[in-house]
Amino acid sequence: MRALIGSCYIDVTGSLVLENSQLQAAVDRLAASQALHGSESLRKLLRYLAKRAQDQPGVQVKEYQIATEVFGRQPDFDPQLDSFVRVQAGRLRAKLSEYYTSEGVSDPIIVELPKGSYALAVHERPAATHGGNGATTDSHAIPASVPTPARRSPLVASLALALAASLLVIVWLMVTRRPGSGVATGPKPPRAFQIFWKGFDKGGEEPWVIFSNAAFVGRPDSGMRYFNPAKDGNSPILDHYTGVGEVLAVHNLDSVFGALHMSARVKRGSLFSLDDAKNNDLIFIGSPSENLTLLEVPSTTQFVFRRVDSGVRTGNVKVVNAHPLSGEDPEYMASPSNTPLTEDYAVVALEHGINPQNAELILAGTTTIGTQAAVEFVTRENYLNDLLAKLNVTSPEDLKPFEVLIRVKVTKGVPVESSIIAVRVLK
């Protein structure tokens, strides 16, 4: 066990272990490594935690402090509602492990971030020395009661040989591993994923995934409905519910991003602010009728979501085709709300953000099932191949802003088949 006292790390016996300058050197090596290359947010977190360890030893860092002091979150940041800091800490933990099993395999000092803590742990890499007779020992004297190699039993000798062989295999794996390849490797992601998602992998800040959680009034036990400002006045608003389609959509995105070694920040729509939109790529899950933030940022212009305000379908959501081409309808609607849902419509759109240098991806259906289908269209290889073919895209550089309308067949609340029925490539 080690503690930071003054400018040095001291173990429980009082022996000098590590000075602050050595810790700083270890952090500098990590920050310059391939493992953390292109991830400025993780480097900022690492340096912040190292400085806290030096300046305030033994003081636990709070999640709120990291969110506001490192990542510039607003004072109303709530760790119970936003897992951003925990996600970033998990990413840093994985990157540290990756570094010390690849390019940092020979580093004498190891820096770790233990699970469940925001305090860095530092220790020396266990080292072996050789005695005068060529035998390998550790740096401490062997107690007299420990048998000498000459007195070891055949079983002990066999175990020693097996251990040596295992160590040789481990060393060979670490030496031959390509630097920066990560702790775990898997099959190479499909080409379609690499083409479509390349623009969201900018090596710096992760894209925001904003999922819808519409404003409701009422109570779950007595019935809820969408908030209507014209008649609900000051009624308490419930804005912490979302659909099953949005939940499964976030899961699908997370799976694809994991395969591509990417990450994203997830936030519910009611907590999203325009400050978050200015300098980040955005992925919206859910239509403007549910994801109200879409009403404040650049949205679709060719296939527009609107709520029906008269007739028997009042309150339902439709997709308006702003410029119908031959064979296209002027508007599209899902199955009526008083019948089983068998058909829905969804939009997949790539737009320029508030800052034209940033991208905005909209994945939305007229119902939560349509939204799930929209996300599946960009997270399943067969659908994505179809989309890229319709857009005539063969490389990441070919991908331009677009809007695509999708018809979704639904069986027992599950999107079972989706197809493109209209495409617009934007200028």
C-alpha positions as a printed Julia matrix, in Angstrom:
427×3 Matrix{Float64}:
   0.0     0.0     0.0
   1.33    3.43   -0.94
   0.35    6.98   -0.02
   1.46   10.38   -1.32
   3.35   12.35    1.33
   4.88   15.68    0.36
   6.47   15.2    -3.05
   7.03   11.46   -2.77
   4.98    8.29   -2.78
   5.78    6.26    0.36
   4.88    2.65    1.11
   3.75    1.42    4.54
   7.28    0.46    5.55
   8.5     4.02    5.01
  10.71    3.18    2.02
  10.88    5.72   -0.8
   8.87    4.46   -3.78
   8.09    7.24   -6.26
   8.61   10.99   -6.55
   6.17   13.41   -8.13
   8.58   13.98  -10.99
   8.48   10.25  -11.79
   4.68   10.26  -11.72
   4.65   13.25  -14.05
   7.05   11.51  -16.42
   4.78    8.43  -16.46
   1.74   10.6   -17.2
   3.61   12.42  -19.98
   4.49    9.09  -21.6
   0.85    8.03  -21.46
  -0.38   11.32  -22.91
   2.02   10.98  -25.86
   1.21    7.31  -26.48
  -0.62    5.75  -29.4
  -3.23    4.42  -26.97
  -4.36    7.97  -26.15
  -3.56    9.44  -29.55
  -6.44   11.55  -30.81
  -8.39   11.46  -27.53
  -7.89   14.89  -26.02
 -10.73   14.35  -23.54
  -9.01   11.31  -22.01
  -5.66   13.11  -21.84
  -7.33   16.0   -20.02
  -8.9    13.58  -17.55
  -5.6    11.78  -16.95
  -3.66   14.99  -16.3
  -6.38   16.32  -14.03
  -6.42   13.17  -11.89
  -2.6    13.18  -11.73
  -2.54   16.79  -10.57
  -5.19   16.09   -7.95
  -3.11   13.16   -6.7
  -0.11   15.45   -6.33
  -1.86   18.54   -4.93
  -4.48   16.89   -2.7
  -3.28   13.4    -1.78
  -5.88   11.21   -0.14
  -8.81   13.45   -1.16
 -11.39   11.59   -3.27
 -12.36   13.36   -6.5
 -16.1    13.77   -7.03
 -17.85   12.95  -10.29
 -19.38   16.42  -10.33
 -15.94   18.04  -10.04
 -14.65   16.11  -13.04
 -17.72   16.98  -15.1
 -17.52   20.72  -14.43
 -13.77   21.27  -14.05
 -12.48   18.94  -16.78
 -15.26   18.71  -19.33
 -16.94   22.09  -18.85
 -20.36   20.77  -17.94
 -22.97   23.22  -16.66
 -23.43   23.75  -12.88
 -26.71   21.8   -13.02
 -24.89   18.62  -14.08
 -26.44   15.63  -12.28
 -24.29   12.45  -12.1
 -27.41   10.42  -11.34
 -28.94   11.36  -14.69
 -25.85   11.67  -16.87
 -23.28    8.84  -16.97
 -20.77   10.8   -19.06
 -18.01   10.9   -16.41
 -18.35    7.19  -15.65
 -18.14    6.39  -19.35
 -15.01    8.51  -19.76
 -13.4     6.93  -16.7
 -14.11    3.47  -18.12
 -12.54    4.47  -21.44
  -9.44    5.82  -19.68
  -9.18    2.65  -17.59
  -9.23    0.53  -20.77
  -6.7     2.75  -22.52
  -4.26    2.51  -19.59
  -4.52   -1.28  -19.69
  -4.0    -1.22  -23.45
  -0.89    0.92  -23.12
   0.83   -1.22  -20.49
   0.25   -4.41  -22.47
   1.59   -2.97  -25.73
   3.89    0.02  -26.2
   4.37    0.52  -22.45
   5.18   -3.1   -21.67
   8.69   -2.11  -20.48
   7.73    0.96  -18.45
   9.02    0.69  -14.87
   6.09    2.67  -13.45
   2.43    1.64  -13.95
  -0.45    4.12  -13.56
  -3.93    2.65  -13.09
  -7.46    3.88  -12.43
  -9.09    1.27  -10.17
 -12.75    0.47  -10.78
 -15.14    2.43   -8.61
 -12.59    5.18   -7.95
 -11.42    8.42   -9.53
  -8.05    8.3    -7.76
  -5.02    7.15   -9.72
  -3.07    4.19   -8.35
   0.66    4.09   -9.08
   3.06    1.22   -8.56
   6.35   -0.1    -9.84
   6.3    -2.92  -12.35
   7.46   -6.14  -10.62
  11.06   -6.75  -11.68
  13.36   -9.78  -11.49
  17.08   -9.74  -10.65
  19.69  -12.44  -11.0
  21.78  -13.78   -8.17
  25.47  -14.53   -8.43
  24.85  -18.21   -9.35
  22.54  -17.25  -12.22
  19.33  -18.19  -10.37
  16.39  -15.82  -10.72
  15.15  -14.31   -7.43
  13.17  -11.27   -6.39
  14.75   -8.26   -4.73
  14.08   -9.55   -1.19
  16.12  -12.14    0.66
  14.68  -15.67    0.51
  13.6   -16.85    3.97
  15.6   -19.75    5.39
  12.5   -21.98    5.44
  12.09  -21.78    1.66
  13.54  -24.9     0.0
  16.47  -24.44   -2.34
  16.08  -25.47   -5.99
  18.07  -28.66   -5.29
  15.44  -29.82   -2.78
  12.38  -29.08   -4.93
  10.09  -31.97   -5.7
   9.47  -33.14   -9.32
   5.95  -31.67   -9.11
   7.3   -28.25   -8.16
   9.84  -28.45  -10.97
   7.12  -29.33  -13.48
   4.98  -26.42  -12.33
   7.95  -24.1   -12.61
   8.58  -25.23  -16.19
   4.91  -24.73  -17.07
   4.97  -21.26  -15.56
   8.1   -20.37  -17.51
   6.51  -21.57  -20.73
   3.39  -19.51  -20.02
   5.48  -16.41  -19.38
   7.31  -16.92  -22.67
   3.99  -17.08  -24.53
   2.74  -13.94  -22.79
   5.95  -12.06  -23.63
   5.73  -13.19  -27.26
   2.13  -11.96  -27.5
   3.04   -8.59  -26.03
   6.06   -8.15  -28.3
   4.23   -9.15  -31.48
   1.04   -7.2   -30.78
   0.66   -4.16  -32.99
   0.9    -0.98  -30.86
  -2.41    0.67  -30.23
  -4.37   -2.39  -31.22
  -6.2    -2.56  -27.89
  -6.5    -5.15  -25.18
  -9.03   -7.24  -27.04
  -9.31   -7.75  -30.77
 -12.24   -8.95  -32.79
 -13.29   -9.34  -36.38
 -12.74   -6.33  -38.6
 -15.91   -4.21  -38.85
 -17.74   -4.45  -42.19
 -16.58   -2.03  -44.85
 -19.99   -0.32  -44.88
 -19.62    0.62  -41.2
 -16.17    2.07  -41.79
 -17.44    4.17  -44.69
 -20.6     5.51  -43.08
 -19.28    6.21  -39.57
 -15.83    7.53  -40.51
 -17.03   11.12  -40.36
 -18.0    10.73  -36.7
 -14.54    9.45  -35.71
 -12.55   12.66  -35.55
 -10.08   11.57  -32.9
 -11.17   14.26  -30.43
 -14.47   14.86  -28.74
 -17.03   12.09  -29.1
 -20.36   12.72  -30.84
 -23.44   13.35  -28.73
 -26.29   10.83  -28.95
 -29.5    12.63  -28.01
 -32.47   10.34  -27.41
 -36.03   11.57  -27.16
 -38.01   11.83  -23.97
 -41.16   13.78  -24.72
 -43.04   15.97  -22.25
 -46.06   14.2   -20.71
 -48.74   15.16  -18.21
 -50.65   12.78  -15.98
 -49.41    9.78  -14.05
 -48.34    6.29  -15.14
 -50.96    4.68  -12.89
 -53.87    6.75  -14.21
 -52.79    7.53  -17.76
 -50.37    9.92  -19.44
 -50.55   11.97  -22.62
 -48.39   14.44  -24.48
 -48.15   17.85  -22.84
 -50.3    20.43  -24.67
 -49.27   23.98  -23.71
 -52.6    25.35  -24.97
 -54.65   23.5   -22.36
 -52.3    22.04  -19.76
 -51.06   25.36  -18.38
 -48.95   24.79  -15.28
 -49.61   21.06  -15.02
 -46.57   19.12  -13.76
 -44.57   17.78  -16.69
 -43.07   14.29  -16.78
 -40.04   14.37  -19.08
 -38.17   11.24  -18.02
 -39.88    8.59  -20.17
 -38.75    7.24  -23.5
 -39.87    4.48  -25.87
 -38.57    0.95  -26.25
 -37.4     1.82  -29.76
 -35.08    4.51  -28.43
 -33.65    2.14  -25.82
 -32.88   -0.55  -28.38
 -31.56    2.11  -30.75
 -28.95    3.31  -28.24
 -27.92   -0.31  -27.67
 -27.44   -0.85  -31.42
 -25.37    2.3   -31.75
 -23.23    1.32  -28.8
 -22.53   -2.09  -30.35
 -21.42   -0.57  -33.65
 -19.3     2.1   -31.99
 -17.63   -0.59  -29.88
 -16.77   -2.6   -33.0
 -15.29    0.55  -34.56
 -13.37    1.42  -31.34
 -15.36    4.64  -31.07
 -17.35    6.09  -28.22
 -20.17    8.57  -27.8
 -21.85   10.61  -25.08
 -25.5     9.81  -24.43
 -27.97   12.37  -23.17
 -31.74   12.6   -23.0
 -33.3    15.36  -25.04
 -34.73   17.41  -22.16
 -31.23   17.86  -20.68
 -29.59   18.83  -23.95
 -28.66   22.47  -24.56
 -27.59   24.44  -27.6
 -24.18   24.93  -25.99
 -23.66   21.2   -26.45
 -24.56   21.52  -30.14
 -22.08   24.2   -31.13
 -18.87   22.2   -31.36
 -19.92   18.56  -31.49
 -21.28   16.07  -33.96
 -24.83   15.13  -33.02
 -26.93   11.99  -33.44
 -30.62   12.52  -32.73
 -32.78    9.47  -31.96
 -36.48   10.26  -32.27
 -38.62   12.72  -34.26
 -39.15   16.4   -33.32
 -42.53   15.44  -31.86
 -40.66   13.47  -29.19
 -37.13   14.89  -29.42
 -38.07   18.54  -28.99
 -34.44   19.68  -29.22
 -34.67   19.05  -32.96
 -36.96   22.08  -33.18
 -34.01   24.3   -32.19
 -31.27   22.96  -34.48
 -31.0    22.39  -38.24
 -33.39   19.6   -39.12
 -34.83   17.87  -42.17
 -36.15   19.96  -45.07
 -37.26   17.31  -47.58
 -39.04   14.85  -45.26
 -40.54   16.82  -42.4
 -42.3    15.46  -39.29
 -45.58   17.14  -38.4
 -48.33   16.37  -35.95
 -51.81   15.95  -37.41
 -54.02   18.71  -35.97
 -57.45   17.84  -37.39
 -59.59   14.91  -38.49
 -59.75   11.35  -37.2
 -55.94   11.09  -36.99
 -55.55   14.17  -34.78
 -52.47   13.83  -32.58
 -50.75   11.27  -34.83
 -47.43   12.13  -36.48
 -46.89   12.14  -40.24
 -43.94   12.62  -42.58
 -44.57   15.38  -45.12
 -42.8    14.97  -48.46
 -41.89   18.58  -49.27
 -41.19   17.96  -52.97
 -42.83   14.72  -54.15
 -41.32   13.08  -57.21
 -43.17   10.85  -59.64
 -44.69    7.88  -57.83
 -44.22    9.42  -54.37
 -47.0    10.46  -51.97
 -47.18   13.94  -50.43
 -47.31   12.51  -46.91
 -46.85    9.23  -45.07
 -48.44    7.95  -41.86
 -48.15    4.84  -39.71
 -51.07    2.54  -38.95
 -53.87    4.36  -37.07
 -53.33    4.53  -33.32
 -56.52    2.54  -32.61
 -55.3    -0.49  -34.62
 -52.31   -2.84  -34.29
 -49.17   -1.21  -35.69
 -48.25   -3.0   -38.94
 -46.57   -0.16  -40.86
 -44.49    2.87  -39.98
 -42.28    5.41  -41.72
 -38.87    6.67  -40.69
 -36.27    9.18  -41.81
 -32.5     8.77  -41.91
 -30.88   12.14  -42.57
 -27.33   13.49  -42.5
 -27.26   17.28  -42.19
 -24.78   20.03  -41.45
 -24.86   21.14  -37.81
 -25.07   24.64  -36.34
 -21.35   24.76  -37.05
 -21.05   23.57  -40.67
 -17.88   21.72  -39.74
 -19.95   19.38  -37.6
 -22.38   16.7   -38.72
 -25.9    16.04  -37.53
 -27.48   12.61  -38.02
 -31.24   12.3   -37.53
 -32.72    8.82  -36.99
 -36.44    9.07  -36.43
 -39.77    7.35  -37.02
 -43.35    8.5   -36.59
 -43.51    6.01  -33.68
 -40.89    4.54  -31.38
 -40.8     1.37  -33.54
 -40.02    3.44  -36.62
 -37.2     5.12  -34.72
 -35.76    1.72  -33.86
 -35.92    0.78  -37.56
 -34.15    4.01  -38.57
 -31.22    3.19  -36.29
 -31.14   -0.41  -37.51
 -30.75    0.96  -41.02
 -27.36    2.45  -40.13
 -26.23   -0.3   -37.72
 -26.97   -3.44  -39.76
 -24.68   -4.35  -42.62
 -27.35   -5.37  -45.15
 -29.39   -2.2   -44.66
 -26.3     0.03  -44.66
 -25.03   -1.54  -47.88
 -28.39   -0.74  -49.46
 -28.28    2.85  -48.21
 -24.73    3.46  -49.51
 -25.65    1.95  -52.87
 -28.7     4.24  -53.19
 -26.47    7.22  -52.35
 -23.74    6.01  -54.76
 -21.17    6.12  -51.95
 -18.07    3.89  -52.07
 -15.71    5.78  -49.72
 -16.08    8.09  -46.7
 -15.23   11.09  -48.89
 -18.27   10.4   -51.09
 -20.77   10.74  -48.24
 -22.62   14.06  -48.52
 -25.68   15.39  -46.67
 -28.81   13.45  -47.54
 -32.35   12.6   -46.44
 -33.88    9.15  -46.94
 -37.45    8.01  -46.28
 -37.96    4.41  -45.15
 -41.05    2.21  -45.04
 -41.1    -0.15  -42.04
 -43.15   -3.34  -41.75
 -44.03   -4.16  -38.15
 -45.12   -7.46  -36.6
 -46.11   -7.68  -32.93
 -44.29   -4.47  -32.1
 -41.06   -5.45  -33.87
 -39.69   -3.9   -37.1
 -39.22   -6.95  -39.32
 -38.45   -5.38  -42.7
 -37.42   -1.92  -43.87
 -36.95   -0.5   -47.35
 -36.0     2.82  -48.91
 -38.82    4.51  -50.79
 -37.36    7.99  -51.43
 -33.87    9.52  -51.49
 -32.68   13.13  -51.53
 -29.01   14.07  -51.83
 -28.6    17.62  -50.56
 -26.4    20.35  -51.98
